[in-house]
Amino acid sequence: MAHTIPWIRPEDAQQELAESLAALRDGIGVPADFPPEVLAEAATVIREYRLPDLDATAIPFVTIDPPGSLDLDQALHIERAGTGYLVRYAIADLPAFVPLGGALDEATRRRGQTFYAPDGRIPLHPAAISEDAASLLPGATRGAYLFTHRLDAEGAVTRTDLSRATVRSRARLDYETVQRSLDDGTADDVLALLREVGALRVEQERLRGGASLNLPEQQIVRSDGGYALQNRPVRPIEDANAQISLLTGMSAARIMLDGGLGVLRTMPAPDPGSIERYREQARALGHPWPAQTSYGEFLRSLRPDRAADLALLHAATSLFRGAGYTAFDGTPPADPEQSAVAAPYAHTTAPLRRLVDRFVLPTCLALVEGRTVPDEIRRALPELPELMRDSDRRAGELDRSALDAVEAAVLAAHVGQEFDAVVLVGTEDGTGNGSANGNAGGNGTGNGKPPSGTIQVLDPVVSARCSGVMTTGSTVRTRLTSADIRRRTVAFELA
């Protein structure tokens, strides 16, 4: 029988957890606050900002984000256009708020992105910009980079235009509310069309040979000063919304490739050995991957509520490795594709939260308008891959370590208790590959160590190492043997 683990409260493990999380935030080397000169520059650019001349405020844009979000990067509007569709995607006019070479530019290059931790986030930009002046808040008149995509009846792009415009969002929506309105039939036309276009874009992804790994998110939830863990499945509308972002990123990549200048998000295709190993895993777990089916189609056929399928979804992360950034000036890269997208792609749609997007947007606009890309931007492009690589590394370490710490804190009072779990990596695997979580790992029996695998406990949702002989994709009964908050480790054994 699964346990329901209570929230961590200040009277138990909370203080120890708070100290561990604070140490993690300090360890990434990014201060939570901005120095006075950065805040002063931010106040000046906000005061001097001028809206774009093109007026697109009559378009009833909406934003769709997690509840409570204030740093709203994108707003969308979709309408029918003959037998096809007109998709407008407005992206925050962040480049206009960051003068190149200034204190704010320097500070954001050091950060690279917004860092998220359970006890708060470290923003890429001062809140006066990212949560107010540049954010596409409802009812506020804002500047934006406006991508206008024309799609045919099958959802394929026939044309993309880009301009800088003044826009106004009419509503800030969240995924849960939007999904509920679609499910009960009360959604308006724009949201119904988002679902429709999203499904067509998924089919376009299938035709390209692309893949989306819609793995349930192991999520830390905070409320009333406590924490809990849960698996949050990806809602269909999130997938549809992501397809519009992917569409925009692919269009931006094509603009830069045609213009001979830019920075792409690239990822090599899985090597044949990884593909074959994954096929073997699928066969062993009773869900063979048909030869005529692309891996994107196969991944979409998996259901995370089934133990074997959940193990296969986790194993599929081995096919999504090597992502990075590639800058070019003149000769395009030899391999410009992001293999999961199955097309050239650029990070474009989140400038409030990610550094590279701030340079992609003005580069694309200059190329579309036939202007020379400013020298300051051109000089910055080759520096972005290393800046983003370092930022991604720090963000990944913070994510993994924070999750490890919260898992240990959630379980600290329950050592010796038994839990139901799914085996993600069994001892027959022998690869040593666990989940992304630092607690997790798998070991075969031939390395001199006691046999162990990787499990996902069902309640609370924890991925961890478990000793004993176990089979990938099976359900097992486990016993918690340790939970150390300061070391951020937990361990289980087969019960």
N, C-alpha and C positions, 0 to 999 in steps of 0.2 A: 504494500500500500504506500503510495507516494505521500510525502510530508508537505505541508504548507508551512514554509519558513517565514516567521514574522519579520517586520522591518527591524533594521538595526537602530536602536535608540541611544541617545546620549548616555544613558545609565549603564550600558554594557560596553560594546566594542567601539562605540562611536569616536571617542577621543583618540584611541590608538589609530583608528582609520584616518581621522582628520590629519594627524601628524604624518602618516604615511603618504597621503595625497598631497599635502603641502610640500613634502620633500620631493615628490615627483615633479610638481610644477616648478620648483626651484631648479631641479636637475636638468630641465630642458633649456635653461639659460635664456629664457624670454621673460622679462618683467611684465607683471600684470598691468602696470600703469605706464603711460607715456611721459617722457620728460617735458618740462615746461615749454621748451622751444617747439616741440612737435604740436602741442596743444595750441600754442599761439599761432602757428602757421595754419592749423586747421580752422581756427576761428577766422583768420583773414580770408582764406579761400572760400569759406562759406559765405562770408559777408560780400565778397566780390563776384560770386558766381553769377553767371548769366545763362538763362534758359536758351536752348536751341531755337532758331527761327521757325523751323517747321512745326506747325501746330497739329498734333494728332490727339488732342484731348477729347475729341468727339468719339473716339473708339473706346467702347466700354471694357477695358482690360480688367482682369482679375488676377490675383496672386493665389497660389496654393502652396502652403508651407506647413511645417509642424506647428501645433498650437503655441501661441505666445511669441512666435518669432517676430523680430523687429528689423533684422537685417535682410530685407526682401530684395533679392537680386533680379528676379524675373517676373514679368507679368505677361499674360497671353490673351489672345482673342482669336477665335476661329469662326469662320462662316463658310457657307457653301458658295462656290463660284462656278456656275454652269454644272457640269457633271463632276467637277473636282472641288477643291477646297482652297481657301485663302487663310493661311496661318500667320498671324502676326505675333512676334515674340520681342518684347521690350526688355532690354538689359540695362541695369543701373549705369548712369553716366559717371561712374567712378573716376575714370581717367582725368576728367576736368577738375577733380578735387585734389589731385596729387601732382603738384608741380615737379617736373623732373629735375633732379639735382638738389632738391630741398631737404629739410630735416625729416619731413613726413615720408618722402620717397626712400630715404636711407633707412628709416625705422622699419618700414614695411618690407624692404628687401631683406633685412635681418630676420624678420619673422617668417615671411613666406606664405603664411596662411593663418587662419584662425585655429587655435588649439582648443580642444574640448576635453574637459575633465569632469568627473561626477560632481565636484564641489564648485564648479564654475568654469567659464571659458576665458581664454586670453585672446582678445580680438585682434585682427590684422590692422584695423583702423580705429581711431577714436570713435566712441559711440556717437558723438555729435555729427559725424559723417555717416557711419555705417548703419546707424539705427534711426537717423533723422534726415539730414539734408540730402543724402544720396539714395536713401531707401525708398522703394516704390510703395509707400504707405497709402492706404485707401483714402481717397478724397484729397490727396496732396498733389499739387502740380510739380512734376519732376522731369528732369532731362533723362534721355535714354538713347541707347543704340537700338534702332528698330530694324529687326530682320523681318522681311515680308517674304514668305515662302508660298509659291503657287504649286499645288499638288494636283495630279490628275486623279481620275476616279479610283485608281489602284493605290494611291498614296505616294506615288513616285514624284520626285521634285522635277518640275519643268522650268522653274526660274526662281532665283533668289535676289531680292533687292536689299540694300542696306543704306540707312540714312541715320542722321542724328536728329532726334525729334523731341518735342515736349509732349508728355503723356500724363494721363491721370487714371489711376486704378479706381474702380468703383467698389471693390470688396476684397478683404483679406480672408481667404478661405483656408481650411485645414483639410488634410486628407481624409480623416475619419468622417467629417461632416459631408464632404463631397461624395465619398463612396456610399454613404447611407442614402443620400438624395438620389443617386443613380439606382441603387437597389430598390428603393420604394417608388421610383417613377416621378419624383418631384423635382428632378434636376432641370435647370434651364437649358436652352439650346446650346450655349457655348460648352457646357460641361458634357452634354450628350455627344456633341461633336468631338470633344477631346477624346472620349472613349472610342468613338468610331474611327477617328484618325489614328489613335494609338494602336488599335487593332490592325489597321492597314500598314502602319509602320513596322509592327512586329512581323507581319508577313513579308515586307520588304527586307527586313533583317534576315529572315529565313532564306529568302531568295539570294541574298548576298553571301550567305554562309556564316553570318554573324551569330553571336551567342550572348545571352544575358544570364548571369548567375544570380537568380533571385533567392538567395539563401536567407532564411529567417535571421533577423538581427538579434544577437544576444545583447540585451539592452539593460542599462542601469537606470532605475526609476527612483527619483527623489521626491519625498513628500514629508512635510512636517519634521524636517531635520533628520529623516531616516532614509535608508536605501533598501531596495529590493532588486531582484534580477528576474527578467522574463524574456521569453522569445517573442519577438514581434514580427509576424509574417508581413511580407510586402503586399500591400493592397493592390488590386488591379489598376486603380486610378494612378497610383504612384508609378507603376510601370508605363502607363500611357503618358504621363507627364514627363517621365524620363526620356521617352522616345522623342518628344519635341525638343528637349535639350540636346539629345544626340543628333537630331536633324540639323540643329543650328551649328553644333560643333563640326559636323561634316561639311556644311556649307562654308564655314569659316576656313577650314583646311583647304578646300578647293580654291577659294579666293586667293589664299596665300601661295599655294602651289602654282596657280596660273600667273601670279604676280612675281614669282621667283624670290620671295622673302617671307620669313615667318618663323614660327615655332610650333611644332606638332606634338601631340601626345601619341607616342608610338608604343607598340608591344609586338615582339616577334611571335610568329605562329608556334604552337606547341610542336616539339620535335616528335618524329615518328615513334620513338621509344616510349615517350609519355602517353601518346595516344593509345599505343598497344597495351601498355600496362593498365590504362583506364578501362579499355575494352575487357581485359581479363577480370578486373574487379567487378565490372557490371555483370559479366557472365557468372562469376562466382556468387554474386548476391541475388541471382535469379531474375535479373532485369537486363538481358543482353541488349547491346547497342547494335541495331540493325545496320548492315553495311551501307545501305542506300539512304540512311538518315544522317543528316548533318549533326554535329555535336550540339549546336544550338537548339535544334528540334528535340534532340534527346534530353537535354537538360530541362527544357520546358515540360517534358512529359513526367518528370520526377515530382513526387509529392512529399514534402517535408514531414507530413504527419505519419509516414510509414518509416519504420526503423531502417530498413535496408536503403530506401531512397534518401533518407537524411544522411546516411553514411556516404552514399554516392555523391550527393551534393557537396559535402565537405571534401571528399577526395578530388572533386573537379577543380578545386583551387589550384591543383598542380598544373592545370592547363592555362591558367591565367597569370603567368609569371613574366617578369622582365619588363614591366611597363616603365616608361621613362619619357623624357622630353628630348626632342631633336630640333635644334635651330638650324636654319639654312639661309644663305644669301647668295643667290645666283643659281647654282646647280642644286636641284631638289635632292633630298636624301635617296639613297639607293632603295631603301625599303620604307616608304612613308606611311604604311598602314598601321592601324591599331587592330590587331588580329581578332579580338573579340567583337569589335565593331565591323570588321571585314571591309574597312574603307579607311582612307586618310581621315584624321579626326584631330580637333584642337580643343583644349579647354578654353571655353569662351564665355560661359553663362553665369559665372559666380565671381565677379570682380570684387565684391564686398568681402569675400572670404578666402580668395586665392590670388596670389600675386600675378601669376602668368597671364591670367585673363585680362588684367589691366593693360597689358602690352599687345595682346592679340586684337582687341577691339579697335584701337586707333590705327593699327597696321592694316586691318581689313578695310576700314573706312577710307583711308588714303588710297589704297589700291583700287577700290571700287570707283572712287571719284577721279582717278587718274592723276592724283597728286603724288609728289615725292614723299615717301615716309620720312618723318623728321629724323635728323641725324642722332638725336638723343635716344630715340626708340631703337633705331638700327643698331647703335652701339650696345644697347642693353640686351638685345635678343640672344647673343651667344652666351651671356652670363646666366640666363634664366634656367637652363637645365641643371646646372650645379646648385643654384640657389634653391630650386624646387626639390632636388634630390635630398639635400640636407634637411629641408623643412619636412618633407615626407617621412624621412627617417625619424626625426624627433617626434612627429605626430604619431607615428606607428608605435614607437616605444612608450609614449604616454598612454595611448589607448590600451595597449596590452597590459602594461604594468598597473594601470588604474583598475582595469577589469579584474586582474589577479588579486589586487588588494581588497576590492569589494567582495569578491567571491570568498576570500578567506574570512572576512569580517562577517558575512552572512552565515557562514558555517561554523564560526569559532565556538559557539555554545553547543554544538551538536556532534562533537567527536564521539565516536562509538555507535552512533545511530546508523540505521540502514536506509538505503535509497534505491529506487528503481532508476535504471540508466539504459541508454543505447550505446553500443560499442561503435565508435567512429573509426578507430584503427585497431584491428585485432592483432594478436601475437603471431598469427600466420602471415601477416603482411611483411614484417621484417624490414621495413624501410626507415623506421624511426620518424616518420612524418606524422605529426599530430595536427591539431587545429592551430590557428594563428595565436591562440592564447598561450602565454608563457607557461602556464601550469600544465599544459597538455604535451604529451609526447608518447610515442609508441616504440617498443623495443621487441625485436624478435628474440628467440631463445638461443641464438648462436653467438652472442657477443659476450658471454661470460657474466651477464647480469641476470637477475631474476626476471622471468617473463613479465611483461607489462604491456598495456595498451592504452588507448585514449577513449574515454567515455564522455557522454553528455548526460548528466543527471537531469531527470525530467522536472523535478520540483525541489529546490529552485533550479533554474537553468544555469548549470555550471559545467564547463568542459575541463577535464582534469585527467591526470595520470592515474591508472588503476593497475595494481599488481594482480597477477594471476593469468591463467591461460584462457583466452576469449576469442570469439569469432566476430569479424567485422559484420556489422549489420544486425547482430543479435540483440535481444534485450536481456539484461542481467540484473541481479540483486547485488548491491555493493554496500560496503561499510566504510564510513569516513574514519580514517586513521590519524589525520593531522590537519590543522588549519592554522597557519602562522601568518598573522597580519603583517608584521614587520618584514618578514622575508617574502611575503606575497605568494605563498605556496599552499596548496592543499593536496592531499593524497588519499586514495581509496584503495581498498582491496576487495576481491570478490567475497561476498558474504557466504 
